[in-house]
Amino acid sequence: MGSINVIFALISSYLFAFSLLIMLFLPLASIIVAININLKYYPIYFLGTLLLALVLNLGNIDNTLFFLLPILTSGLAFGFLIRYHIPDILMLLIVSGVNLLTLLITVPIINLIYDVKFLEVFATFLGFNNPEFGKLVVPAILTLLAFMQTLITLVIVTQDAAYFRLTINNKEWPFTTLVNLGFITAVIILMFFNHSIALALLFVVILLSLYKVVHLFQKHIVLAWSTLLLILVFVIGGLALFENYTPLPYYFGIIVAIIPVVISDILWLYISKKKNEEKNEGII
């Protein structure tokens, strides 16, 4: 598996656009390793693969660090969490966070080695010729990329869990709304001070809200459709509100659409509690 990582790291050095595709699927190699070896061998696999890639690809250290390092860390984290049956949404959050954190750590190292501003170079590659706009959007793109990679990997592993002899915990995590409220609070505070980070966290808020709506469809179809309708209305209203009555960028108006999701989840918890009470009374 280490060899597979190194080979694709070499290929991505000459095909930069191909690297983005590699980032989405290559973590599977590290996941397979993580679930099949003892925990004490993780550092050997991690360091061995990384050092081999660096030695064979000395001319493109930046590429190896930026693409291979997050793949290794996120893959090992994924495999570790699967072994301990962590809920899928929590795996998605943790592994995406590990992935993004690794990227953010490697960027200053690349800047130091090559005396460049890597994020600006990355923004130019993506077609953002305006440096200010690129600086605003790139953190959100990196966050989205981290979540896409983790989500695609999670879907593949879940679909082929039996083939890999894995058990994925896909039970609904009860604290999703509480965690989402924490991210909402962070977005509301940061959008007054740092638009780029606030926009990146907004993707997390949207993802967690979609997770709740999907699970709501499995429990209460009428409440789920009502929530979707309210989300649509609140999105339009929120965008109009932020564009016309606040100095903040209009896209932060999406945060208003989270209100129906939170209310629906609280309503469902109340309905479930009442049903359980009636059921218990009937048994008595």
C-alpha positions as CSV (number, residue, x, y, z in Angstrom):
1,M,0.0,0.0,0.0
2,G,2.9,2.3,0.7
3,S,4.2,1.6,-2.8
4,I,0.8,2.4,-4.3
5,N,0.8,5.8,-2.5
6,V,4.3,6.6,-3.7
7,I,3.5,5.6,-7.4
8,F,0.5,7.9,-7.4
9,A,2.4,10.7,-5.7
10,L,5.0,10.5,-8.5
11,I,2.3,10.6,-11.2
12,S,0.6,13.6,-9.6
13,S,3.9,15.5,-9.7
14,Y,3.6,15.6,-13.5
15,L,-0.2,15.8,-13.7
16,F,-1.2,18.4,-11.2
17,A,-4.9,18.3,-12.1
18,F,-4.8,14.5,-11.7
19,S,-3.7,15.1,-8.1
20,L,-7.1,16.4,-7.1
21,L,-8.7,13.1,-8.3
22,I,-6.0,11.1,-6.4
23,M,-6.8,13.0,-3.2
24,L,-10.4,11.7,-3.4
25,F,-9.7,8.0,-3.7
26,L,-6.2,7.2,-2.5
27,P,-7.0,7.3,1.2
28,L,-8.6,3.8,0.7
29,A,-5.1,2.3,0.7
30,S,-4.2,3.8,4.1
31,I,-7.7,2.7,5.5
32,I,-7.0,-0.9,4.5
33,V,-3.6,-0.7,6.2
34,A,-5.1,1.0,9.3
35,I,-7.8,-1.7,9.9
36,N,-5.4,-4.6,9.3
37,I,-2.3,-3.7,11.3
38,N,-1.5,-3.2,14.9
39,L,-1.6,0.4,16.1
40,K,2.1,0.4,17.0
41,Y,2.9,-0.1,13.2
42,Y,1.1,3.1,12.1
43,P,4.2,5.3,12.4
44,I,6.3,2.8,10.4
45,Y,3.8,2.8,7.6
46,F,3.3,6.6,7.7
47,L,7.0,7.6,7.9
48,G,8.2,4.8,5.5
49,T,5.7,5.9,2.8
50,L,6.4,9.6,3.3
51,L,10.2,9.2,3.3
52,L,10.2,6.9,0.2
53,A,8.0,9.4,-1.7
54,L,10.3,12.3,-0.7
55,V,13.4,10.5,-1.8
56,L,12.0,9.4,-5.1
57,N,10.4,12.8,-5.8
58,L,13.0,15.3,-4.5
59,G,12.2,17.7,-7.4
60,N,8.6,18.0,-6.2
61,I,8.7,18.1,-2.4
62,D,5.9,20.6,-2.4
63,N,3.6,18.2,-4.3
64,T,4.4,15.3,-2.0
65,L,3.7,17.3,1.1
66,F,0.6,19.0,-0.1
67,F,-1.1,15.8,-1.6
68,L,0.4,12.7,0.0
69,L,0.7,13.9,3.6
70,P,-3.1,14.6,4.0
71,I,-3.9,11.3,2.2
72,L,-1.8,9.4,4.7
73,T,-3.1,11.2,7.9
74,S,-6.8,11.1,6.8
75,G,-6.6,7.4,5.7
76,L,-5.0,6.3,9.0
77,A,-7.5,8.4,11.0
78,F,-10.4,6.9,9.1
79,G,-9.2,3.3,9.6
80,F,-8.6,4.0,13.3
81,L,-12.1,5.4,13.8
82,I,-13.7,2.5,11.9
83,R,-12.0,0.0,14.2
84,Y,-13.7,1.7,17.2
85,H,-17.1,1.9,15.6
86,I,-17.4,5.7,15.7
87,P,-20.6,7.0,14.1
88,D,-20.2,7.9,10.4
89,I,-21.0,11.6,10.7
90,L,-18.5,12.0,13.5
91,M,-15.9,10.2,11.3
92,L,-16.7,12.6,8.5
93,L,-16.1,15.6,10.8
94,I,-13.0,14.2,12.5
95,V,-11.2,12.9,9.4
96,S,-12.1,16.1,7.4
97,G,-10.6,18.1,10.2
98,V,-7.5,16.0,10.3
99,N,-7.2,16.3,6.5
100,L,-7.7,20.1,6.6
101,L,-5.3,20.6,9.5
102,T,-2.6,18.6,7.7
103,L,-3.0,20.8,4.7
104,L,-2.7,24.0,6.8
105,I,0.4,22.7,8.5
106,T,2.1,21.8,5.2
107,V,1.4,25.1,3.5
108,P,3.8,27.2,5.7
109,I,6.5,24.5,5.3
110,I,6.1,24.7,1.5
111,N,6.2,28.5,1.6
112,L,9.5,28.3,3.7
113,I,11.2,25.8,1.4
114,Y,10.4,27.5,-1.9
115,D,9.9,31.1,-0.8
116,V,6.4,31.2,-2.4
117,K,2.9,31.9,-1.3
118,F,1.4,28.5,-2.0
119,L,-2.2,29.4,-1.5
120,E,-1.9,32.2,-4.0
121,V,-0.3,29.9,-6.5
122,F,-3.1,27.3,-5.8
123,A,-5.7,30.1,-6.3
124,T,-4.1,31.1,-9.6
125,F,-4.2,27.5,-10.8
126,L,-7.9,27.3,-10.0
127,G,-8.4,30.4,-12.1
128,F,-8.8,33.1,-9.5
129,N,-6.6,35.9,-10.9
130,N,-7.8,38.4,-8.3
131,P,-5.5,37.8,-5.2
132,E,-8.1,39.1,-2.7
133,F,-10.9,37.0,-4.1
134,G,-8.6,34.0,-4.2
135,K,-7.5,34.5,-0.6
136,L,-11.2,34.6,0.4
137,V,-12.3,31.5,-1.5
138,V,-9.3,29.1,-1.3
139,P,-9.8,28.2,2.5
140,A,-13.4,27.3,1.6
141,I,-12.3,25.3,-1.4
142,L,-9.7,23.4,0.7
143,T,-12.4,22.7,3.3
144,L,-14.8,21.5,0.6
145,L,-12.1,19.3,-0.9
146,A,-11.3,17.8,2.5
147,F,-15.0,17.0,3.1
148,M,-15.4,15.7,-0.5
149,Q,-12.5,13.4,-0.1
150,T,-13.7,12.1,3.3
151,L,-17.3,11.7,2.1
152,I,-16.4,9.8,-1.1
153,T,-14.2,7.5,0.9
154,L,-16.9,7.0,3.4
155,V,-19.5,6.1,0.7
156,I,-17.1,3.7,-1.0
157,V,-16.2,2.0,2.3
158,T,-19.8,1.8,3.4
159,Q,-21.0,0.3,0.1
160,D,-18.2,-2.3,0.1
161,A,-18.0,-2.8,3.9
162,A,-18.6,-6.5,3.6
163,Y,-15.8,-6.9,0.9
164,F,-13.4,-5.1,3.2
165,R,-14.7,-7.1,6.2
166,L,-15.7,-3.8,8.0
167,T,-18.6,-2.7,10.1
168,I,-19.6,0.9,9.6
169,N,-21.6,2.6,12.4
170,N,-24.3,4.4,10.4
171,K,-26.7,5.0,13.3
172,E,-27.7,8.6,13.7
173,W,-25.5,10.5,16.1
174,P,-27.8,12.3,18.6
175,F,-25.5,15.3,19.2
176,T,-25.3,16.5,15.6
177,T,-27.7,19.5,16.1
178,L,-25.7,20.6,19.2
179,V,-22.4,20.4,17.3
180,N,-24.0,22.3,14.4
181,L,-25.1,25.1,16.8
182,G,-21.5,25.4,17.8
183,F,-20.4,25.8,14.2
184,I,-23.2,28.3,13.6
185,T,-22.1,30.4,16.5
186,A,-18.5,30.3,15.1
187,V,-19.7,31.4,11.7
188,I,-21.8,34.2,13.1
189,I,-18.8,35.5,15.2
190,L,-16.1,35.0,12.5
191,M,-18.1,36.6,9.6
192,F,-17.5,40.0,11.3
193,F,-13.7,39.4,11.5
194,N,-12.6,36.8,9.0
195,H,-14.8,36.1,6.0
196,S,-12.6,33.3,4.5
197,I,-12.7,31.1,7.7
198,A,-16.4,31.9,8.2
199,L,-17.2,30.9,4.7
200,A,-15.2,27.6,5.1
201,L,-17.1,26.8,8.3
202,L,-20.4,27.6,6.5
203,F,-19.8,24.5,4.4
204,V,-19.7,22.4,7.6
205,V,-22.9,23.9,8.8
206,I,-24.6,23.1,5.5
207,L,-23.3,19.5,5.6
208,L,-24.5,18.9,9.1
209,S,-27.9,20.4,8.3
210,L,-28.3,18.1,5.2
211,Y,-27.4,15.1,7.5
212,K,-30.3,16.0,9.8
213,V,-32.8,16.5,7.0
214,V,-31.8,13.1,5.4
215,H,-32.4,11.3,8.7
216,L,-35.6,13.3,9.2
217,F,-37.0,11.7,6.0
218,Q,-36.4,8.3,7.5
219,K,-38.5,9.2,10.6
220,H,-41.2,11.8,9.7
221,I,-41.9,12.4,6.1
222,V,-44.3,15.3,6.5
223,L,-42.0,17.1,8.9
224,A,-39.1,16.5,6.5
225,W,-40.8,18.0,3.5
226,S,-42.0,20.9,5.6
227,T,-38.5,21.5,6.7
228,L,-37.2,21.5,3.1
229,L,-39.9,24.0,2.0
230,L,-39.0,26.3,5.0
231,I,-35.2,26.0,4.1
232,L,-35.9,27.2,0.6
233,V,-38.0,30.1,1.8
234,F,-35.4,31.0,4.5
235,V,-32.5,30.8,2.0
236,I,-34.2,33.3,-0.3
237,G,-35.1,35.5,2.6
238,G,-31.7,35.2,4.2
239,L,-29.8,36.1,1.0
240,A,-32.1,39.1,0.4
241,L,-31.7,40.2,4.0
242,F,-27.9,40.1,4.0
243,E,-27.6,41.7,0.6
244,N,-29.9,44.7,1.3
245,Y,-29.7,45.3,5.0
246,T,-26.2,44.3,6.2
247,P,-22.7,45.2,5.2
248,L,-21.8,41.5,5.3
249,P,-21.5,39.4,2.0
250,Y,-24.9,38.1,0.9
251,Y,-23.9,34.4,0.9
252,F,-23.8,34.4,4.7
253,G,-27.6,34.7,4.5
254,I,-27.6,31.0,4.0
255,I,-27.0,30.7,7.8
256,V,-30.7,31.8,8.2
257,A,-31.8,28.6,6.5
258,I,-30.4,26.5,9.3
259,I,-33.2,27.7,11.7
260,P,-35.9,25.3,10.2
261,V,-33.5,22.4,10.5
262,V,-32.8,23.1,14.2
263,I,-36.5,23.6,15.0
264,S,-37.5,20.4,13.1
265,D,-35.0,18.4,15.0
266,I,-36.2,19.7,18.3
267,L,-39.8,19.0,17.2
268,W,-38.9,15.4,16.3
269,L,-37.2,14.9,19.6
270,Y,-40.4,16.1,21.3
271,I,-42.6,13.9,19.1
272,S,-40.4,10.9,19.8
273,K,-40.4,11.5,23.5
274,K,-44.2,11.8,23.6
275,K,-44.6,8.5,21.6
276,N,-42.2,6.7,23.9
277,E,-44.2,8.0,27.0
278,E,-47.5,6.8,25.4
279,K,-46.0,3.5,24.5
280,N,-44.7,3.0,28.1
281,E,-48.1,4.0,29.6
282,G,-49.8,1.5,27.3
283,I,-47.5,-1.3,28.4
284,I,-48.2,-0.4,32.1
